[in-house]
């Protein structure tokens, strides 16, 4: 199976570009299957940690006992399914 046959799949990485920063996410291949409609699907899982302030999310509130309400660290966990692109006729 060739990953290039699947819509939007790049070998092992996805990159999200935004005005604030870039976030690279390494994905692990989790398998492939023929779905009920006869399409070939492949699955990937990825995980990364970002700092929410890098993305312009700055709100927070001080707690009476000390510290703050919201952590700066955000963990992103993704499960992705890609469908094989249709053959061009």
N, C-alpha and C positions, 0 to 999 in steps of 0.2 A: 504494500500500500504506500502510495506517495502522498506526503502531506500537502504538496502543492495542488493536488486535486480537490482539496477541500476549501470552501469559501472562507477567506479571511484568516487562514492558518499560516503562521510563520514557524519555522523550525525552532521549537523550544522556548520562544519568548514572545511576549506581547508588549508593546510599548504604547503608553498613553501620553500624548503631548498636550500640555495645557499651558496657558500663559505664565503660571507660577513655577512649575517644575516638571520633571519627567519622573515616571515611575516604571521601572522594569520589574516584570513579574516572571519568574521561572515557573514553567508548567510541567507537570508529569503526565504522561500518557496513561490513561486508565482503561483503555480497551475500545473495541469497535463492535458494532452490531448492525444487522439489517432491521430497520424499523417497520411498523405495520404497513407503511405505504411503499415499501420496497427500496427505500433510500438507505445508503450506507452512512452511518453516524459514527463518529469517534468522540471520545470523551477525554477531558483534561482537568486536572486540579492544580490550582496555584495559590500561593499565599505570600503576602508581603506585609511589611509594617511601614506606615508613613507617619509624619508629624502633621497633625491637622492644621497647624499654624502656617505651614508651607503652602497650604491650599486656601488661605484666607479665612479660615474658621477660627476666630479669636475669642469668642465669647467664653466666659467662665464666671463662677461665683465662689466667693470665699465661704468656707464652712465655719460654724461657731467653734468646733473642736480643733480647728486648724486645718491647713491644707486647702485644696480646691475641689470643686465638684466634678470637673471633667478633665480627664487625662489628655495630654498632648499626643500620646501614642494611640494610633488607630490601626488595628489589625484587619486586613482585607483577606477574606478567604473566598475563592471563586471556584465554581464547578461549571465547566463550559462544555457544550455539545456542539459539534460542527457537522454539517451535512455536506456530503460530497457534491461538488458542482455538477450540473447536468452536462452531458456531452454536447458540444456544439454540432448542429446538423448542417 
